[in-house]
Each structure stands twice: as structure tokens, then as C-alpha cells.
Amino acid sequence: DDDRGLIGCVSDVLGAGPGDLGRICDELPRRCRERHWELLYSSRRSGLSMNTFFRCVVGKQDTVLVVKDECAHTFGMFMGFPWKSQRDFYGRGESFVFKIKPEFQKYSWTRSNSMFAMTNPTGLLFGGGFKAAIWLDEDFNHGASGYCPTWGNPPLSAHETFTCVHLEVWGMVSDREEEMLCGAGELLQQMGRHVGLADEPAPTSRT
């Protein structure tokens, strides 16, 4: 897509091209729709340490968590509130969960409860009241997804218990951050040109 995209790397969860990204972006709050996304955490690139995970995401707002299970089903959650490490539920109602593959479907807050997120070193839990919409253990290996009154969603994974193959958290880049990234890229290009000139051998005179 010309107006939005992934910055810096290719996703292990989202499909190539604008399809998956576009479907999620269309459901985001207006403030997020035209922003680029940057990868904050990847289970493949960043490792499976919960400490590393929280260093990457705590305090970040307007993020999208996406998961791929062993059956190649992909699903996730939009968090319009800052990540925390705590043992109580937190969050607000603009959050939502979604299924990407095999078919995209969004599930919005039903107002039945406010059990949006409980995230701490023992695992990640999203939704409550009967079963979690998404639960991942502290090793990002095993997970579960079931009917959740918070968003009224059915299981998002292929089976209610699943193996997590890939986990990613993407953040929305603000206009200022995007300008800084573009400025840094231009500076690197200029530095490369100067280095290239400096590396050229000086002309020698003939005698």
C-alpha cells in the first residue's frame, strides 16, 4: 500500500502484500489508520525471553499483537492502551481481537466485562469471564483461545489449545517518529556518498 506499510523487515505472521495489513488497518481507530508499522518484538528475531519481551513493549501504545499457530491460522489483538507488566486486568474498550486466516473477522468489545489484558512474567492473557480470547504461556510456546465474553469471539486458533509458531508485536509510528526515521535514512545516504568520495584514490601526476 502506498500510504501504510511495515518498516524495516518482513513479518513472519502477516501475509505478503497489503492484504492482511490492510484488513487490520481498516478496523483501527482513525488516529492509527495511515501510520506505518514498526516491529517491536518478534519471537524469532528477539528470542523467547519474557524479560526481553517486556523491555520491547512496556509503555508502548497503539500496538497490534499477532500470532501464528501450528495449523497456520493467524489471529491477534489491537491494544489502544500502553503495555504493562502487572497481575491485574487493565485496558479499555477500543481494544479488539481478530482472526486473519483462514478468514478475516473482527470482534469488538461487548461491554460484558472489562477484562482486556493481564500481562506479566507468568504469561499473556487477553479477555476473560469464561475463557481467554488469547492466552500464551511464559515461554511463548503453548497457548489457548476459546469463547470469550469480553469480545464475544469464538476460538481464534485452529484448536482451543495450540502451539505458538510465531508471535509479533507491531507498533504504530507517529508522524514525528516517521520524520526522524526518514531523516536518519537521508543522513545515512549522505554519509555513504561522502565516504564513497573519500575512498576514491587521489589523482596522480605524470612526470
N, C-alpha and C positions, 0 to 999 in steps of 0.2 A: 504494500500500500504506500502511496506517495506521502501520506500525512502522518503515518504512525508505523512503528516497527520495533524490532528487537535490536538493542545496541550491544555490540561487542562480541556476540557469539550466537551460535545456533542452539535452539532448545532441544533437549532430549525428550521432551514431553509433547510440546506443541508441534503440529504438523508443519511441513514446509509450505511457504506461500502465506498469503494473508487470511486464509480461511478460518483457522482456529482462533487466531489473534483477533480477526475482525468480528467474529461472533461474540467473543467476550467483551471487546471494546464497546460494541453496540449496547451492552447491558450496563455499562459502568455509569456512575454519576457523571454529569456533564463536565465537571472540572477535570476529569481523567480521560475523556474520550479521544482527544487529539494529541495526547502525550506519547512520547516514546517510552519503551520499557527497558530497564537495565536489570541484569541478573544479579540478585543479592546473594542467593545461596543455591548451590546445586549439589545433590548427594554424590554425583560422580566427580565433579571438579573440586568441591570443597571438602569432601570426606564425610564420615558418618559421626563426627563428634557433636554431641548436643551443645557443648560449650562453644564450639565454632559456629554452630547454627545461631545461637542467641547473640553472639558477637556481631553476626552479619545482619540480623533483623531487628533487634530490640530498638524501639524508638521510631522505627520506620512506619509511615502511614501510607494508605492507599497502595496496598500490595495485593498481588494475586499468587496464591499457593496452588500449584498443580501437581498431580500425582499420576503416574502410570503403573498399573498393576501387571501381574504376570500374564493376563489374558489380553494385554494391550488396550484395555479400557482406560480412558483418561478422564479426569474429573478434578474438581478443586473448589476454591473459595475465594471470594473477594473480601478483603478486610479494609474498611474505610477508617480504621482507628489504629493507633500505634500498638505495635507488638510489645508484650510484657512477659516477664517470667514471674508467674505467681500461681498460687494454688486455689484461687477463686475465679469464678467466671467474670469476664469483662467483655466490653464491646458495645455496639449499638446496631440499630435496626436496618441501616442501609447495607449491611453485610448480606451476602447471599452465597449459596452454593450452586454448583452447576455440574452437569455431565457434558463432556465434549464428544467422546466416542464411546459407543457406536453412533449416537445421535445427540446433537446439542439440545440441552434443556436447562433452563434456569429455574431455581426455586427461591422465592423471596420470603422474607420474614412473615410468619403467620400471626405474630403477636401473642402466641400461646405461652411463651416464656422468654426470658432474656439470657438464656444460656448460650451465648455466642462463642466464646473461646475460653479455654483453660489451658495455658501453655506453660510448662515448667520442665525441669530436667528429667522428670519421670515419663514425659510423653506429650503429645499434642492432641487436644480434644476439642472438637468443634461441634456445638449443638448438644442438646440434652433433653431430658424429660421422659424418654423411653430408651432410645438408643442414640448413639452419636451419629451425626451425618458423616464425619470423618474422624477416625482415631488412628494415631500412629504411635508405636512404642518408642522407647528412648534410643533404640538402635536404628530406627527408620527401616526396619526390616519387615515387621508384621503390622498389619492394620486391620481395621474393620469399618464397615459402613452399613447402616441399617435405617429403618424408618425413623425419622427424627421430627418430633413435633415443632421444633424451633422454626424449621423451614418447610415442613410437610413433605419432605423428599423421601422417595424410596431408596433402596441401596444404590449408591452411585458406582460402586465397583461391580465387577462381573459376579462375584460371590460376596456374601456378607463378611467373610474373613478373607484377606488377600495378602499376597506378598508385594511389598513396595519395590518396584524395579527402579523407578526414578522419582525424585522429589525435587522440585524447584520452587523458589520464591522470587517473584519479579516485582520490582518497584517502579513507580511512575516517576519519570524525570521531570522536574519543574522547568519552566521556561528559563529561569536563571541558570539552573544546572546544565541545561542543554546548551545555552550560550557559552558556558565555561568549557564544556566538552568540545564544542566546535572551535573555540578559541585555542584550546590546547592542541587540537589537531592541526590547526593552521600554523601554530608556533613550531610544532614538530616538523612540518613540511619545510618551513623557512630554515630551521636549523639544518635539515638534511641538505637543502640547497647550498647553504654556506659551507657545510662540511665537504660537500662534493667539490666546490670551487677550491677549498683549501687543499684538498687532496691532489689536485691536478699538478703535475710537475711543472716547475718554472721553466720558461723557455731558455735555451742555452744559446750563447752567441758563437758564431763560427769565426775561427781565426784563419 
